[in-house]
Amino acid sequence: MAFLNRADWYDLARATNWSPRYVSEDQLFPPEMSDRFGLSLEQWEAYDEPFKISYREYVDVQSRKDADAYSVRAALARSNFYDNADAGWQSILKLHFGALCLTEYSAVPGESKMARFGKAPGMRNMATFGALDEMRHTQIQLYFAHEFVSKSRQFDLAQKLLSTNSWAAIATRSAMDDTILGRDAATLSIMLTFALEQGFTNLQFLGLAADAARAGDFSFSNLISSVQTDEARHSQIGGATLKVLIANGKKEEAQRAVDISFWRQWRLFFTLTGPAIDYLTPLAHRDKSFKEFIQEFIVAQFERALVDLGLERPWYWDFFLKSIEFYHHSGHLEIWFVRQTVWWNPAAGVSAAERAWLEAKYPGWNAKWGRLWDVIADNVRHGRTDKLYPKTLPMLCNICGLSVGSIPHEGHSNRGYWTEFGMRRYYFCSEPCQWIFNLEPLRYQDHKSVIDRLLCGDIQPPDIEGTLRYFDLMPGERGEDAHDYAWAWPELALDPAAERPSQEAA
């Protein structure tokens, strides 16, 4: 019996819409779960996913991907790469696995929502595979992370981070829950697969994979490249949704969904990926700067995707372009300063050679952030350990949950943003975060940042140690300087085996 080509049967096989007889269309697809835009099943028939794949093909391709990833890991298992890797690269592995393993799993309910409540058969088909993708990403990355648990307790956070009250977990849960649990399937497809996955996962997986290959970590490079090939497929769900919405007069609503999610994900990704690329990656193995990756994968590719769909750039685009120059530098400095609150060991990344690289990539870096690191290095050399840790917590945004950072040495560049609502004041890091809150204040009014929890008595005792225990970070999991402050002594930066000068000599 001759087999038909997929093109001959695919469209018919996935056309699974029907006219409900025992319930109404709204009962079958409740608007709050399916489509708040109000399009009919007939209008959704125009949905056309760009990736055409059957279940048989999917299983075949995925099994080969897994075989490749696990075989590379097995082949390199005796290489002892991790033991010989720079402490900064070890921290990248801890940061990545802790931040992404369970975040990948949190996307499974989102894909499942689209698979059940999406009105378009093509969306349901792609999202079914998307849910399987996210389970695969969780399992394979947890498996790779488990290899290192015996090396450091900090790898335990790959399993437990999102169930803790760490500031990073609270910020991530807030963004993901807003996208996945609090939105209908159509809006979710835009926010999750278009704004997040098409907009940002290339940055994390491809950018970091390039640096991993240069660093010689071929196991990790192969792993995250394998993950990204799945993301490239199901990230197309949202683009097809946008075409349907725009064709049916819902461009303004679609644009708003893109603008909200893009900004929320940007706030998370510059915190996750920016320091990893520009500070934690050993200088000899850096491919491009974080800014260059942003310009390639987001400014060029994502902007082109928006234009191709007939959408506008987000209204805050000029501020976004400016923020590429400073957000992650401020974020890295702050994370290093509050390093006990994270599950990796931040590398300062400010040796003389690294400063020269940063100045070349970000002209003016030394005049802004370099001067701050000079003060920290001076405190290290003179043994002022009390000045190397914070006395309290920074102000956090009531939308993104991250700090209110800005550009140092530019006067009062960090203006305040706040909104009075429901007998209290909400503070924000930026105008886009304030705008998101003001769109739907009832959606966000009950969310409590770490600072809110500290002030209302949730954290006891209300001090740094009480906060660390509230974060469920125990000794052995809390971060310290990755290189034991060697960067503060130029002679140690050049020769790590050199004897550290005494504080009196300094």
N, C-alpha and C positions, 0 to 999 in steps of 0.2 A: 504493500500500500504506500503510495507516494505521500510524503509529508508536505503540508502547505507551508509557504513562507509566512513568517510572523506577520508581515504587512497585510496578508490576505485575511487574517482572522482576528488580529489583536483588537481593533476598534469594536468589533462585534462582541468579543468575549468580555470586554470590560464595561460594556454598556449595561450596567446592572440597575439602572433606575426603573421604577415601576409606578403605576398609579395606585396609591393605597386605597383599599376598599373598606377596611374595618376601622381605620382611624383617619383623622385629618392629616394633611401635610404637616401642619404645625405640631401635631402630636408625635408624628414620626420624626420630624426634625425640629425640635423646639428652638425658636429663634435665639434664646439666650445661650444655647449650646451649639447651634449650627451656623446661623447667619443673621446677625443684627442689621445687615444692610437691606434685608427684605426682598432679595431676589427669589424668583420662582425656580422650581426644578427645571423648567424649560430653558430659562436663561442660563442656568449652570451647565446645560448640555454643551455649551460652546467651550467649556474647559478642555484644554488640550495639553497634557503633560509632555514635555520634550523628551524625557527618557522613556522608551518603550521597553518593558522587560516583563517576562513571564516568571512564574514561581520557579519553574524548572531551571531557567537560565540564572535566576537569582541564586539559587542554592549552589549551582555549579561554580559560579564566579566567586561567591563568598567562601566556599570550601577551599578554593585555590588560594585566595588571599590569606586565609588562616594558615594554610600549610606553609606558605612563604614566610609569614611573620614568625611562626613558631620554630620553623627550621633555622632561620637566621639566628634567633635567640639561642637555640640549642647549639649551633655551630660556634657561637661566640661565648658560650657559658664559661669556658675555662680561660678566657682572655684576661680576666681580672681587670677589665677596663675601669670599673667603678673604683676599685681600690687605688688605682694610679691616676684617677682623674683629678683635675683641679677642684678645690672645694667649692668654687663658684658653680661649676657644672654639676656637681653633686646636688647643690641646692636647687638648680633648675629642675632636676628630676623630682625632688621632693615637692617643689612648688607645683609642677605640672600635674603630678598624680593626685596630690591632695585637692587641688582646685577643680580637676576635671572628671575624675572617675565617677563620683556620685552625681555630679552635674549632668553627665551624659545620661545617667539612669533617670534623672528627673525629667528628661525630655521624652521618655517612653510614654507617660500619660498624655503628653501633648500630641505625639504622633497617633496614639490610640484614639484620642478625641477626634482627630481629623478622619481616622479610619472608620469611626462609627457615625459621626455627625456631619461630616462633609457632604454637601448636597451633590457634588460632582463625582461621578464614578471614578474618574481619573485621579482625583484627590484621594479618594478612599483607597485606591489601589496602591498609589505611591506611598501613602502614609503607613499602610500595612507593612511594606518593606522598610519604611523609615523606622518603625517601632522595633523591628528585628535588628536594624542597623545599630540603634542606640543600645540595645541589650548586648550586642556583640562588642561595642566600644567599651562598655562598662566592664564586661567580663575579661576581655583581653588586656585592658590596661590594669585592672586589679591583679591579674595574673603576673604581669611584668613587674608591677610594684612590689608584690609579695616577695620577689627574689631578694629585695634589699632590706626587708624588715630586720633581718639578723644583723645588718650593718648599722642601722640607726632606728631608734624608736620613732623618729620623725616621719618615717614612711607609714606608720600606723594611721596617720591622718588621711591617707587615701581611702581608708575604710570608714572613718568616723567623722570627717570634718563637717559635713552638712548636717549632722545630728547634734553638733555642739552649738554653743552660743558665741563662738568666735565672731569678731566684727566682720571678717571675710565671709563667714557662713551666713550671717544675718543679711549682709548686702546681697549675696548671691541668691539666697532664698527669696528675698523681696523681689528682685528682678525676675527670677524664673517663675515664681508663683503668680506675679502680676500678668506675665505673658501666658502661662500654660493653664493655670487653674482659674484665672479670672476673666478669660476672654472666650468668645465663641470660636468655632473651628475656622471660619473664614478669616477673622482678625488674627487668630493665632498663627495661621499659615503665613501671613505677612510678617508678623513680628518675629516668629521663631525661625522660619526657613529662609525668608528673604533678608530681613534686616540683620539677624544674628548670623545664620550659617553662611549665606552668600556674602554678607557684608564683612564678617570678621573671622570665620574659622580658617580661611586661607592664611590669614596673618599669623595665627597661633601654630597651625600645623605645618604649613609649607615653609614659613619663615624660620621656625624653630628646627624643622627637619634639615634645612640647608646648613644651619649652624652645627647641628648634631653631626652631620656627615663630615664637616670640616674638622670637628673636634675628635673624630674617630669613633663616635658612639653610633655605630651602624645599626645596632639592635634597636635603639630608640628611634633613630631616623626612619628605619624601615617600618616600625610600629605606627608612628603617627602619620606617615605617608599613606599607610594602608587604611587608617581611619579616615583620612581626608578624601579618599576616593569614594567612600560611601557618602560623605557629606556633600560632595559635588553633585551626586545624583538627587538625593531627596531635598537638597536646598532649592531645587527648581519648583517645588510645590507652590511656593508663594508667588513666584513670577507669573505663573499661569493664573493664579487667583486675581492678581492685579489687572491682568488683561480683561478678565470677565467684568470686574468692578468698573473699570474705566469705560468699557464699552456700554455699560448700563447706567452711566451718569453718576457714578459714585467716586469720582476722582478725588474730591476734597476729603472724604472720609478715609480713602485709601492712603492719601498723602499723610494725613494725621497719624495713622497707625505706623507708617514708616518712620516718621519724625520722632515719635515717642520711643519706639524700640531702638532705633539707631543710637540715640543719645544714651539710653540706659545701658546698652551693651558697650558703647565706647567707654563709659566710665569704668566698667569692669575690666575691659581688655587692656586699657593703657596701664592699669594697675598690675595685671597679670603678665602681660607680654613685654611692655616697655622696659622695665628693669631687667628682665631676663635677657633681652637682646643687647641692651646698651651697657649693662653693668655686670651681670652674672656670668655671661659668656666670656671665657678667656680671650684676651685681646687678639692673640694669634689666630683664633678660630672664628672671628666675627666676619660674616659675609657682607652684610649691609647694616646700616643703622636702622633703628626703629622707625625713624622718620622716612627713610627711603622705602622700607617695607610698606608703610602706610600709604605713601604716594603711589606705589605700584599696585597694591592689592585693593585699596579703598578709594583714594582720590581718583585714580584712573579707571579701575575696573568697575567699582560700585557706581560711580558717577555715570559711567557709560551705560550701565544697566538701567539706571533711572531714566536717562534720556531716551533709551531705546523703547521703554515702556510708555513714555509720554508723561512722566512725572517730573516734578521740579526737585532741585536740591533742597534738603531741609533748610528752613528759614535761618537757622543758626550756622550755616555752612562756613561763613567767613570766620566766625569765632572758633569753629571746629579746626579749621586750617591753622589758626593761630595757636590753638591749644596743643597741636602736635609738637610745637617747639618747647613747651614748658611743663605740661601736666605731669608727664611721667618722671621728669627730673625732680620735681617737688615731691611726687609720690614716693620715689625711691629713697630720697633723703629721709622722709618721714618714716617709711617702713624700716629703714636701718635704725633710726632713733628709737622706735618702739618695737625693736626686733624680738623682744621677749613675747610679744603677742602673736607671732607667726610661727609656723611649723617648719621653717627652713632657716638656714643660716645666711642672712644677706651678705653678699660680698660688697664692700664699699665701692670697689671699682674705680678708685681715684688715685692710682699711682701716677707718677709723672708721665709715663708713656700713655696711660689711659686718659689722662687729662688732655694730652695733646690730641688724641684721637677725638675726644668729645668736643674740643674746641674747633677742630676741623669740620666736624659734622654739624655742630650747632654753634656758629660764630657768636661769641659773647658768653659762652658757658662759664668761663673762668671768672668773668666779672660778676656773674650772678651767683651761681651755685658753688663755684670753686672757692670763693671767699668764705662761705659757710663751712665747707669741708676743712679749710685752713684752721678755723677755730676749733673744730672737733679734733683735728690732728694735734694741735697744740695741747688740748686737754688730755689726750692720750699720752703724749710724751711727758707731761708733767704730773701724771698720776691723778688727775682730777676725775676719778671714776664716778663721783656723784653727778657730774655734768654730762655723762655719757648715756644717761637713761632719763626718761621723762618723769616729772613729778606728778603729772596728771594726764588726762586724755585730751586729744585735740577736739575741736568742734567738728561735729559730723553733720552731713546733709540729711534732711528728713525724707528725701526721695532715694538717692543712690546709696546712702549709708556710708559714704566715703568722706574724707576730710575736706575742709574748705581751704584748698591750697591756692597758691598764686605765684607770681614772679617776684623773687626777692630784689631788694635794692632798686625798686621802681616806684618809690613813694607809696601812696595808698592805692596800689593797683587792685587790691582785693576788696572790692566794695561789698557791702552786705546785701543779702537778698532774704526777705522774709514775707510771710503772709499771716495775717490775723484771721483765724477761723475757729469757731466753736469754743470760745473762751480761752484760747491759747495761741501762742505764736510758734510758727514753724519756720525753721531756718534752712537755707539752701546754699549749695556751693556755687550756683551759677544761674543765669537767667533761664536756660533750657529746663533745669530741674524745677525751678519755680513755676514755669509755664506748665509742665506736666502735672504738678500738684493742682494748680488752679483750674485745669480742665475738668478734673473730677475729684474735688477735695474729699468727698465722702468715701471714695475708694481708698484713700491713703491716710485718713485722719487717725486711725487707730494703730498704725504701724509705729513701733517704738525703736529708735536708734539705740546704740549702746549708751550714749549720753543720757537719753531719756530714761533708760533703765537704771542708770547710776543715780540720777536725781530723784527718781520716785522710789528708791529703796530696794529695787530688785537685786542689786549687787551688794552683798554683805561679806566682810566689812567693805565700806565704800572707799577702798584704796587700791593701789596697783596690784598687790598680792590677791586681794579679794576679786579683782577684775580678772586676773589670770586664771583663778580657780573657776570663776563663772564661765570663762571661755573653755573650760575643761582642758587646759594645757598644763600638764604636769612637768616637773623637772625631768630633763632628758628629751622633752618635746619642744621646749621653748627655744627660740632662735638666739644665736649669738653671732658675733662677727665671724664671717667664714674663714678669714685668714689670721685670726687672733691679732688684729691691728697691725700686721706687718707693714701695711701700706703707709702708716703714719711715720715710719722711719725710712727715708729714701735708701739707706744702705741695706735695709732688710728687704725692701722691694726688689733691689737688684740681686741680692744674694740671700735667700730665705734661711740659709744655714749660718749666716753671720750672727755674732752674739748681739743680743738686744742691748742697746745702751741703757745705763742706769738712769733713773729719773733725775738724780742729782747732776749727772753729766749733761742731761738734756737741758 
